[in-house]
Amino acid sequence: MIDIDGSYGEGGGQVLRTCLSLAAITGEPVRIANIRAGRKKPGLAPQHLTAVRAAAKICQAQIQGDALGSMMLEFIPSSPVQAGSYTFDVSEVLESGSAGAITLVLQTILLPLALAKGDSQVTLRGGTHVIFSPTMTYIEQVYLPMLKSMGIKASVKLGAWGWYPQGGGEVELLVSGGTQLSSIHLLERGNLRQVRGLAVVTQLPAHIPQRMANRAEKILGAAGLKVSVQALREKGVAPGAGIFLTAEYENSLTGFGGFGRWRMSSEKVAEIACEQLLNFHQTGAPVDEHLGDQLILPATLATEESQYQVANVSTHLTTNAAVIEMFGLSRVMVDAVEKIVKVVPISHAKAQIVRV
Ligand SMILES: Nc1ncnc2c1ncn2[C@@H]1O[C@H](COP(=O)(O)OP(=O)(O)OP(=O)(O)O)[C@@H](O)[C@H]1O
């Protein structure tokens, strides 16, 4: 049994999700105490509880402490990960509905399913575009394409958009099993090819996405970037608005978003997204701060050493690195000055990854 202190470092949900993924992959039982102790409302929130149940389902784990608000979880896998057809719905844990980010549930089970024998199809319901988490657009346009370069074959189809606070979004995830992960090397991002954007509303008038798109094209165009933003009205159970920009460099991808808010102009929403993108662009780094913490797990499971440079060394990155090291599968070295992350997998045979 591996004992993890959930209050370590960032003390957020990612400590839990990383443990769930690695427990499912290795078959190693894990006990996590002080879950999300670093947050205002600690313990398991709907998104985390859904991730716990999803991870448990795919490796038939026995679980204790799987309740909303629980700060302690015991997770004991009882079989190798089973590929198959699954549905996970955040509103099953909170009947009144929740915008708990299903992208984070997706990230919890993606690698276990990709390493399992056979293909999987997963329906996920809940929040698809939620602030402080990767949006489904980021998963589709940044995270999955970057993982594809490491050998992961997976795709998502967005059926309905789910915003805070109602959620109600829906996504179909397809994952090919039997993956052998290869390493990633990203020290040079190359030139910017283009910025693609989606300005989207659900249940709101068409002038809103058009105004977001116009403003973003104007700002990024004035900064000398090649940009094209589509204005769309999409399906969703509640009103919502946002703009999601993907920057495509020769060797890497990144994405940033802005979310509509009561009394915030469409133009301001676009400005927020553009500012983040331009700040990143200026750093010259190939990997954004968020992808930086998310790549450590796949790099740990790869056959060779990985190395990449990030725009910013976040506490999410250093926390995730430390938690992953506790499973003994890799050494993660973070050069805070050069902002270079190096992940050295430790012999997989020795680490007993439950492989195909
Ligand atoms: N704008 C963004 N784009 C991509 N990824 C993001 C973005 N914002 C946050 N993330 C990622 O979402 C994850 C959030 O992890 P965190 O530990 O904060 O847990 P949480 O479960 O979302 O919430 P909490 O902070 O409430 O515990 C991290 O991997 C972070 O990099």
The ligand as an SDF file (V2000), in Angstrom:
LIG
                    3D

 31 33  0  0  0  0  0  0  0  0999 V2000
   -6.4580   26.8740  -18.4980 N   0  0  0  0  0  0  0  0  0  0  0  0
   -6.0450   25.6250  -18.3660 C   0  0  0  0  0  0  0  0  0  0  0  0
   -5.6990   24.9030  -19.4530 N   0  0  0  0  0  0  0  0  0  0  0  0
   -5.2660   23.6380  -19.3310 C   0  0  0  0  0  0  0  0  0  0  0  0
   -5.1540   22.9910  -18.1590 N   0  0  0  0  0  0  0  0  0  0  0  0
   -5.4850   23.6640  -17.0430 C   0  0  0  0  0  0  0  0  0  0  0  0
   -5.9560   25.0070  -17.0870 C   0  0  0  0  0  0  0  0  0  0  0  0
   -6.2030   25.4150  -15.8140 N   0  0  0  0  0  0  0  0  0  0  0  0
   -5.9070   24.3620  -15.0090 C   0  0  0  0  0  0  0  0  0  0  0  0
   -5.4770   23.3210  -15.7360 N   0  0  0  0  0  0  0  0  0  0  0  0
   -5.0360   22.0040  -15.2320 C   0  0  0  0  0  0  0  0  0  0  0  0
   -6.0540   21.4510  -14.4150 O   0  0  0  0  0  0  0  0  0  0  0  0
   -5.4570   20.6960  -13.3650 C   0  0  0  0  0  0  0  0  0  0  0  0
   -6.0300   21.2180  -12.0520 C   0  0  0  0  0  0  0  0  0  0  0  0
   -5.5390   20.4950  -10.9580 O   0  0  0  0  0  0  0  0  0  0  0  0
   -5.9010   20.8610   -9.4020 P   0  0  0  0  0  0  0  0  0  0  0  0
   -4.9650   20.1320   -8.5160 O   0  0  0  0  0  0  0  0  0  0  0  0
   -5.9860   22.3330   -9.2480 O   0  0  0  0  0  0  0  0  0  0  0  0
   -7.2060   20.1490   -9.1560 O   0  0  0  0  0  0  0  0  0  0  0  0
   -8.7410   20.3410   -9.3430 P   0  0  0  0  0  0  0  0  0  0  0  0
   -9.2860   19.0340   -9.0100 O   0  0  0  0  0  0  0  0  0  0  0  0
   -9.0550   20.9450  -10.6400 O   0  0  0  0  0  0  0  0  0  0  0  0
   -9.2830   21.3650   -8.3780 O   0  0  0  0  0  0  0  0  0  0  0  0
   -9.0030   21.8900   -6.9820 P   0  0  0  0  0  0  0  0  0  0  0  0
   -7.9940   22.9550   -7.2610 O   0  0  0  0  0  0  0  0  0  0  0  0
  -10.3350   22.4400   -6.6160 O   0  0  0  0  0  0  0  0  0  0  0  0
   -8.5280   20.7970   -6.1400 O   0  0  0  0  0  0  0  0  0  0  0  0
   -3.9590   20.8410  -13.5250 C   0  0  0  0  0  0  0  0  0  0  0  0
   -3.4420   19.7760  -14.2940 O   0  0  0  0  0  0  0  0  0  0  0  0
   -3.8310   22.1330  -14.3320 C   0  0  0  0  0  0  0  0  0  0  0  0
   -2.6530   22.2180  -15.1090 O   0  0  0  0  0  0  0  0  0  0  0  0
  1  2  1  0
  2  3  1  0
  2  7  2  0
  3  4  2  0
  4  5  1  0
  5  6  2  0
  6  7  1  0
  6 10  1  0
  7  8  1  0
  8  9  2  0
  9 10  1  0
 10 11  1  0
 11 12  1  0
 11 30  1  0
 12 13  1  0
 13 14  1  0
 13 28  1  0
 14 15  1  0
 15 16  1  0
 16 17  2  0
 16 18  1  0
 16 19  1  0
 19 20  1  0
 20 21  2  0
 20 22  1  0
 20 23  1  0
 23 24  1  0
 24 25  2  0
 24 26  1  0
 24 27  1  0
 28 29  1  0
 28 30  1  0
 30 31  1  0
M  END
$$$$
